[in-house]
């Protein structure tokens, strides 16, 4: 059932300013009362319409007309003018969007769209599209398609872009240029409670795969645990600054308690980037040595990040040198530093290119899964631990325990700290997210020598009402549903 991203590119070719460039997407969503609706999204390229003088600057106006037919009869129609933002600088003409929702019953429809620049009303572009709506309340998981987003934010009031308490600004093309490094998306699944049972635990698994060989990009995967409802929404994003140029699929899966895939959706997109190719693709670019790799990059920003990401695994002296090299912003110096760093790491027995690519893969994973807002993963507490000590043997994520902030407990059976030259066994790290919304976790306790050690770390997981003024107290009073000690003693 194809419902979404039947995207098209409208472009007229008659005369200056008469060409309206439009990106069109649509999606089918359902409601808790099983009343589905069609949502349409348009992006008008500002450079393709004429901006005319108005009070306060210049402005463009586009006439948009919709007709939705069933069995040849019009069931919905709408016509209106869409106004651009006012501008004074005609060298930077903004694009502008339009979002519409049409309540429709299940069935097959014909959608007709007509668009014209009001500066050239006789030059119209039309498009027809068959729409199939099949959103029954039954024992089958149904869903919207994946909706790419330009941005999202908590909604203050209900508006045309609001869903589930968020204002969702659509991203109406499936191309991500160099300057677009966030892949944000929204998805809804329905009837999971009918299939798995009400309140049954399930997993939203989402990842990026190469569209040609279907191999997953290791650094771009995530998941959310949810309880089965009539409607389950997923709002998530990836940092794709390290994703190389190529063709990809964004994949969203619904997995049950035994990890069986119950539903899956894919969305195709293209990426243009200066990021290096993945390790199994380097051979096609004739990159055989560490010099080849770093010499293939001319961008100062890319080289700067290659040096910055060494911070978690570097000694104090190395970090000082890295800061000096980064501050100079000289691509030749950055390139030379990176080459020499990995040659030194490899010594006489290892391949410097191979160990760099292995580490770089971990950097990509940290940036995708462990970042904090706009802060790169390798500068966060979790990212630093991940890159300094490696992937934990056990990672216990607790997102919704009563009376505690979201927290994570990582356990390592045996680790080696390159920065200190020591081996450790059976060591743990505790992280807490007090802000909740930003996915920013702070390290509050570890039993690894040289890390933060705090016997009262459990108090940092709970709210102020459970704090104790007695400095000898190491544990808050026990409350219903809280399993901090069990999670710490037996991470899983």
N, C-alpha and C positions, 0 to 999 in steps of 0.2 A: 504494500500500500504506500504509494509515493505521495506524500502530502506537502513536502516542504522543499524549499530551495530550488524550485523550478525557476531559476533566475534567468533573466534576459537582459540584454543590453540594447537600449533604444537609441538610435542615432539617425537624425535626418541629415541630408546632404544638400539642401537647397538654400544657399545663400548665407552670408555672414549673420550671426546671431540668431539664425532660425533653427539651428540644430540643438535640440534638447537632449542631453545625455542623462539617462535615468537608469538606476539600478533598482530592480524590483524583486522582492522576496515575499513569500507568504507562508503561513503556518496555520495548522488547525489545533486549537486547544479545547479542553473540556472544562466544565465547572463541577463543583461538588453536587450540584443538583442535576447533573447530566444534561446540561444544555450547552452543546458545543458552539464554538464561534470561529469564524475565519478572521485571522489578523493579517493585514497587509502592511508592507513597509516599503516606502519609496525613498531613495536618496537622489536629489537633483544636483547635478554638478553645477556649481556657481559660474564656472567659465563658459557654460553652454547656453546661458540665458542672458537677456539684456537687462542691465540695471539702469533705471531711469531716475531723473531727479525727483525727489520728494522732500518734504520738510524734514530737515535733520540729516540729509545725505542722499544716497541713492539706494534704490530697492528694485528687486525683480519680483514678478508676479506670474505664477503658472496656474492655468486652469486645469483642474482634474475632474474627470467624470467617471463614475463607476456604474455598471449595471450587472446584476447577478440574475441569471435566468435558470428556471427549472422546467423542463419539458416545453421550452419555447416561451414561457411566460415570465415576465419580470417579477421577481420576488423582493429584490432590494435594489435601491438606486440612490445615488448621491452625487452632487455636483457642487464644486466650491473652488475658490481661489486660494492658493497656497502662497504666502508671502515669504520672501527671504528676509534675513536680518538686514538692517540698514547699515550701509558702509560709507566711509569717506575715501578709503584707499581702494581704487578700482584695479590695482595691481595684485591685490590679494582678495579674490572673490570667494566667499565661503560657500560650501555645499550646505544644503538644508534638507530636512527630512519630513516625512509625513507618515503617520500611523493611523490606521482605521481598523475598527472591529465590527463585524457583521454577525449577529446571532442567526444561526441556520440549523435546521434539523438535519438528521442523517439523510444522505442521498447524494445524487450526482448533479452538479451545477455547471453552468457555463459563465465564466467571468469575462466581462468586457471592460477594458480600460482605455480611456482617451486622454491624451495630454497635449497641451499647447502652451507655448510662451505667449502671454497676453500682449506682448509687443508685436507678435505675428499671429493673430488669432486664426487666420486661415490655414496655417500650417500645423496640422494635427498628426499625431502619431497614435495608432491604435494597436491594441494587443488583445488576443483572446486566449483563454486558458481554461481547461477543464478542471474542476475541483471535485474531489470525492471526499465526503465526510462520513466516517464510520467510527463513531465513538459510543458504542453500546456499553451499558452497565451489565457485564456478564463475567463468566469465569475465564477471562482471557486478558492478559496484560496488553493494554493499548497505550499509545503515547503520542506526544507531539514529536516533531523532528527536532534536531539540535538547532538552537537559535544563537547565532553569533552576535556578540554585543560590542558596541563601541565603548560603553561604560555602564556602570550601575551604581546606585546609591540608595540609601534608606529614604523612603518616601515620607514627606511631611503631610501631604494630602493626596487623595485619590485622583489620578489623572489618566490620560490616554496611554501612558507608558508604564503604568503601575501594574505589577503582579506580585502577589504574596508579600506585600510590604516594601517592595523595591521598585524604583524607577529604572526601567531597562531601556537603554538607548540602543537600537539595533545597528549592527554592522552589516551593510547590505551587499558586500562583495566578498568573494572567497579568495582574495589576494592580500597578503601581508608584506608590505615593502620593508626596507631596512629600518625605517624610523618607527615602525609599528611593532613593538616587542611584547605586547600582552595579547594573549588569546583568551578572551572571556566568552562564556557561553551559559545558556539557560536551557533547561529541559524539564518536561513534566511526564510522569508515567501515571497511569490510572488502573484501578482494579487490582493492585498488588495485594490488597487485603483479601480479595475474593480468591486469589490463587494460592497465596501462602498462609493466609489466616490473619485476622486482625491483630495488629501490634507485633506480628512476627518480625524478627530481626532479619534484615537483608542488607546488601552492600551495593552502593553505586560505585562501580569501577569505571574509571575513564582514563584514556591514554591516547597518545598520538602514534600512528603507524605509517610507515612508508607505503604509499598507495600502490607502488609497483610490485614490491616483494612481500608486503604485509608484515614486515618486521617491525616490532615495537621499538620506539625510541626510548631507550632505558631511562633517560632523565625526565621524561614527560609522562608521568603516570600518577594517579592519585585515587583516592576513594573516600566515600562518606558512608558511615553506618547510619541507617535509619530504621524506623519501625513502620511496618506496612499500614498504609492508610488508603482511603479512597482516591486521594490525589497526593503524590509525592513529588516535590520539586527539587531540582538540583541547580545550584548556582555556583560556578567555580571558574577558575582561571589558571592559565599557565604562563610562565615567563619563557618566551621563545627567542630571547636575545641570542642564545647559543645554538639555535636550530639552523642547520645549513639550508641553502637554497634547495628547492625540490618540491615534489608533489606528495601530499600527505592526506591521511584521513584522521579526523578526530572521532574517536569511538567512545560511546557510552553504553555500559552494560548494567543490567539488573541481575545480581547474583544472589542465590538463596543461601541458607545457613550451611549447606554442604558445598558451597562455591560453584554450584551449577548455574550456567547462564540461562536465565529465564526470558530475557529480552535484550536486543542489541540494536543500536542505531549508529550510522556512520555519516560523517559530513566531510566532503572533499574540500581541500584548500591548497593554495600555492604559497610558497615562501621564497622571498628574495633576501639574501643575507650575506654578510662577509664572514660569518662563522665558518670554522673549518668543517670539512666533510667528516662523516663518521669513519671510524677506523677501517671498516671493511670496504670503504669506498676510496681510500687514499691511493690505492694502487693505480686507479684510473687517472690520477693526477700526477703520477710519477713522483710521489713523495716517499723517499726511501730513508732519509736521514733526518736527524733533528734540525739540521741547518735548512734542509728543503722545506720542512714544515713552517718554521718561523719566517723564512725568506719569502714564503708565498703570501705573507700578510704585509700590506703597506699601511693599513689603517692604524693610526696611533691609538685610537680608542680600543681596538681589539688587542693590540700588544700590551697596552696598559692593563687590561683585564687579565691577560695571561700571567702578568707579574703579580697583580693584586691577589689572585687566587692562590698564590703560594703561601700566603700569610699563615694559615692554620698549621702547616707542617714545617714551619721555619723556626729557627732559633731566634733569640732576641737580637743578636748581631745581624743575622740575615734580614730580619724585618727592618732594621735601621737602613741597611743598604737598599732594600727594595723601595722604601719611602723616598730615598734620595733619587733613585733612578726614575721613579714615577713622577716626581716633582719637576724633573728636567723636560719631560714630554718629548724626548728625542727618540723617534722610532728606531734608529740604529742602535742606540744605547740599550733600549728596552729589549730589542731583538738579541743583542749580544749577551745581555744579562741572562735571559731565559735559556739560551743555548748552553752557556757555561754552567748554569745552575743544574741542568739535567745531565750534562756530561759528568759533573762532579758527583751527582747522585748515583749515576750508573757505575762509576768506577771502571775497572778493567773487565768486569765479567758480565755486565748487563747492557741491554740495548737502550740507550737514552730515549729514543723515539717511542719505544714500546712502553716504558714505565711512565713517560709523560702522557701518552694517550690513555693509559689505564687510570691515571690520576685525573685527567681531564674529564673522563666519563663520570667519575665520582663528583667532580665540580658541577657538571651539568645536572646530575641528580640532586645535589644540594641546592642549586639555584631554583630548580623546579619545585621541590618538595619542602624546603626548609627556609625559605626566605621570610623576611619580615617587612610587609609593606613594599616599599621600593628598594629596600636594602637587599643586596645580593645575599644569597644563601651562605657563601663562604665567610661573610662578616657577622652572621648571627651565631648565637650560642650553640644551637643544635647543629648548624652547618660546620662550625669550627670543630666540634667534637667528632662529627661524622668524618671530616677530612683528616683530622689529626689521628684518630684511633681506628677509623674504618667503620664499616657497617655493623651495628650492634647485633649480637646473637639473638637477643630478645628485645622487642620494642612494644611496650604496653602503653597504648593510647587511651586515655580516659577523658571523654569529651562531655559526658552528661551525668556525672555522679552527684547525688544530692549534697549540698552544702560545701562543695569545693569548686574552685576554678578548674577549667580544663588543664590536665597535666599529663606528662609522659614520664615513664621510667624506662631507661635503657640499661641492659645488662650485657656485659662482655665476659665471655668465659676466659679468654686469654687475649691480651692486647700488647702491642709494642708502641711506645711513644717515641717517635723519631726525634722530637725536639729535646727530650731528656735522656734518650738512650736507655730507657728502662722497660722491662717486661712486667705486666701485672696480670693477675688472675682473679676471676669472679668479682669484677668491679661494676659499680652502678652509677648512673647519673639521673638526677631528678630535675625536670623542667616544668615551669608553670606559665600559663598564659592568663595574666590578670586583665589584659585589655579585651580578650575574647574575640572581638571583631577583626583584629588585624593579623591574627595567626602568628603573633610574636611571642615566642616562648623564651623565658629567661632561665638560665641554669641557677638553681638555688642550693644544690647539694651534690657532692660526690665523695666517694671514699677512695678516689685515686689521689696519690700524693701530688701536691702542687695545684690541685683543683680546689674550688670552694667547698669547705666542709662546715656544716651547720647542724648541730644536734637538734635545733628547734625548727628544722625545715618544714615539718608538717604544719606548723602554724601559718606558713606562707601559702598553703594551699586553701585555707579557709578564710571566711570573711572576718571583718573586725569584731563582730559580736562574740566570736569564739576565741579571742585572744586572751592570753594569761599574762598578768603582770609579774608573776613569779618566774624569775629567770631560770630556776631549776626545773620547771616544767618543760618537758620535751614533746608532749603529745596533747592535742586538744581533747576535750571530752568526746566520747564516742557518740555518734548520731546515726539514726536509721539510714541504711543504704550506703554508708561510707565504708569503703574497703581499702583504704590507703595502705595499711600495714600488710594486708594480704597481697596487694599488687606489688609492693616493694619487695617482699620476701620471695614471692614466686611470680616474677614477670612472665607474661606469655603473650 
